[in-house]
Amino acid sequence: MNFIASSTRYFALSGMALAVLVSGCANMSETQRSAAIGAGVGALAGAAIGDSKGSAAIGAGVGALGGYVWSKHMQDKKAAMEKATAGTGVAVTQTADNQLKLNIPSDISFDTGRTEIKPNLQPILNQFAQGLSSQPNTEIRIVGHTDSTGSDAVNNPLSVNRAASARDYLVAHGVDSRRIQIDGRGEREPIADNATEAGRAKNRRIEIFLAERAVAAK
């Protein structure tokens, strides 16, 4: 298939695929929609690159899911974080778009209604900060969450301020503040039932994401 024919077929398919993708996101949260749409756009772009080179699978793998790569550095970081968090209740995972995600529950992160980092979280953040100064193409995102107890006027700034506390700790340990984004979702993105104490405890959390961008060829 020549390049012109491949490009024509790609744009026709991509228009239809994106329409289906966006319509399928109707019931997702804003974060989920953004991730899904970004993933779809990246995958389509990667597939187009692959077709033009005769290898759609390789192209899709390089271009897929927002431009993040899962390198040896990322795999080593995941292994280090799994070791550092063993037995703490922190979940360390690789997301669908190749981000390293730490889901940190409230029992080791923050006391109820407080933004000061608890001592149990400090060694985890210390390990997370290690080596990042030598990886300038990595990005960090910290998101704070609360349970449904209290009003939005309390929960929204509380979730942001908890994320800010984690950011400030990382910056104090050598991480460039320009590489860190923070956000607070209040009670809007629960992962458990707020009707129970166990569920509320799971919802009170911070999430830390580490992502590595592919280095553009010169």
C-alpha positions in Angstrom: 0.0 0.0 0.0 1.5 3.3 -1.0 1.7 6.3 1.4 -1.1 8.3 -0.2 -3.5 5.4 -0.1 -2.5 4.6 3.4 -3.0 8.2 4.6 -6.4 8.4 2.9 -7.5 5.2 4.6 -6.1 6.3 7.9 -7.9 9.6 8.0 -11.2 8.0 7.0 -10.9 5.4 9.7 -9.6 7.8 12.3 -12.7 10.1 11.9 -15.0 7.2 12.4 -13.0 5.7 15.3 -12.8 9.0 17.1 -16.5 9.6 16.8 -17.2 6.2 18.3 -14.6 6.8 21.0 -16.0 10.1 22.1 -19.6 8.8 22.2 -18.4 5.9 24.3 -16.9 8.3 26.8 -20.3 9.8 27.8 -20.5 8.0 31.1 -16.9 8.5 32.1 -15.4 11.1 34.5 -13.5 14.0 33.0 -10.2 12.3 33.8 -11.3 9.0 32.3 -12.5 10.7 29.1 -9.3 12.6 28.7 -7.2 9.5 29.1 -9.4 7.4 26.8 -9.5 10.0 24.0 -5.8 10.7 24.3 -5.1 7.0 24.1 -7.3 6.6 21.0 -5.7 9.5 19.2 -2.2 8.2 20.0 -3.0 4.8 18.9 -4.4 6.0 15.6 -1.4 8.2 15.0 0.9 5.3 15.7 -1.0 3.0 13.4 -0.6 5.6 10.6 3.1 5.8 11.1 3.3 2.0 11.2 1.4 1.7 7.9 3.7 4.1 6.1 6.6 2.0 7.2 5.0 -1.4 6.7 4.7 -2.2 10.3 1.4 -1.1 11.9 2.0 -3.0 15.1 5.3 -1.2 15.8 3.9 2.2 14.9 0.9 1.8 17.2 3.2 0.7 20.0 5.3 3.8 19.7 2.5 6.3 19.1 -0.2 4.9 21.4 -1.6 6.2 24.6 -0.5 9.8 24.9 3.1 9.5 23.9 4.4 7.9 27.1 6.9 5.0 27.0 7.6 2.2 29.4 11.3 2.1 29.4 13.8 0.1 31.5 14.0 3.1 33.8 10.3 3.0 34.3 10.4 -0.8 35.0 13.2 -0.3 37.4 11.4 2.5 39.2 8.3 0.3 39.5 10.3 -2.5 41.1 12.0 0.0 43.5 8.6 1.4 44.5 7.1 -2.0 45.0 10.0 -2.9 47.4 9.7 0.5 49.2 6.0 0.1 49.7 5.8 -3.6 50.5 3.3 -4.2 53.3 2.1 -0.6 53.5 -1.1 -0.9 51.5 0.2 1.3 48.7 -0.7 0.0 45.3 2.0 0.3 42.6 0.8 -0.3 39.1 1.5 0.4 35.4 -1.5 2.2 33.9 -2.9 1.6 30.4 -1.1 4.6 29.1 2.3 3.6 30.5 2.3 5.7 33.7 3.6 4.4 37.0 0.8 5.0 39.5 1.0 5.0 43.3 -2.3 4.8 45.1 -1.5 5.9 48.7 -4.3 5.4 51.3 -5.0 7.8 54.1 -3.7 5.6 56.9 -0.1 6.3 55.8 -0.5 9.6 54.1 -2.6 12.2 56.0 -4.6 12.4 59.2 -8.3 13.2 58.8 -8.8 16.8 57.9 -5.0 17.5 57.8 -2.5 18.2 55.1 0.8 17.4 56.9 2.5 14.4 55.6 2.6 11.5 58.0 6.0 9.9 58.9 5.1 6.6 57.2 4.8 8.4 53.8 8.2 10.1 54.0 10.4 7.0 53.1 8.0 6.3 50.2 8.4 9.8 48.8 12.1 9.6 49.4 12.4 6.6 47.2 10.2 8.1 44.6 12.4 11.2 44.4 15.6 9.2 43.9 17.0 9.3 40.4 14.4 11.7 39.0 16.9 14.6 38.7 18.8 12.5 36.1 15.6 11.8 34.1 14.5 15.2 32.7 11.9 13.7 30.3 9.8 12.4 33.2 6.6 14.1 34.4 4.9 13.8 37.7 1.2 14.4 38.6 -0.2 14.3 42.1 -3.9 14.1 42.7 -5.6 14.4 46.1 -9.0 12.8 46.9 -11.4 12.9 49.9 -14.4 10.9 51.0 -17.9 12.3 50.9 -17.9 13.5 54.5 -18.1 17.3 54.6 -18.9 19.9 52.0 -17.2 20.6 48.7 -16.0 23.9 50.2 -13.9 21.9 52.6 -13.1 18.8 50.6 -12.0 20.5 47.3 -9.2 22.7 48.8 -8.3 19.9 51.2 -7.6 17.5 48.3 -5.5 20.1 46.5 -3.5 21.0 49.6 -2.7 17.4 50.3 -1.3 17.1 46.7 0.6 20.3 47.3 2.2 18.9 50.4 3.4 15.9 48.6 4.8 18.1 45.8 6.5 20.4 48.2 8.2 17.4 49.9 9.5 16.1 46.6 10.8 19.5 45.6 12.6 19.7 49.0 14.2 16.4 48.0 15.6 17.5 44.7 12.7 17.2 42.2 12.2 20.1 39.9 8.9 21.8 40.7 8.4 22.6 37.0 7.9 18.9 36.3 5.2 18.4 38.9 1.5 19.1 38.3 -1.1 18.9 41.2 -4.8 18.5 41.2 -7.5 17.9 43.8 -10.7 16.0 43.0 -12.4 16.3 46.4 -15.0 13.6 46.7 -15.8 13.4 42.9 -13.9 10.3 42.0 -14.5 7.6 44.7 -13.0 4.1 44.3 -15.2 2.6 47.0 -18.6 3.0 48.6 -18.8 6.1 50.8 -21.7 4.5 52.7 -19.2 2.5 54.8 -16.2 3.5 56.9 -14.0 1.0 55.0 -15.1 2.6 51.7 -14.5 6.1 52.9 -11.0 5.2 54.1 -10.2 3.9 50.6 -11.5 7.1 49.0 -9.3 9.3 51.3 -6.1 9.0 49.3 -3.5 10.6 47.1 -2.4 9.3 43.7 1.1 9.9 42.3 1.8 9.4 38.6 5.2 9.2 37.0 5.3 9.3 33.1 8.2 9.3 30.7 8.0 11.0 27.3 9.5 9.4 24.3 12.7 11.3 23.3 12.2 12.9 19.8 14.8 11.8 17.3 17.1 14.6 16.2 
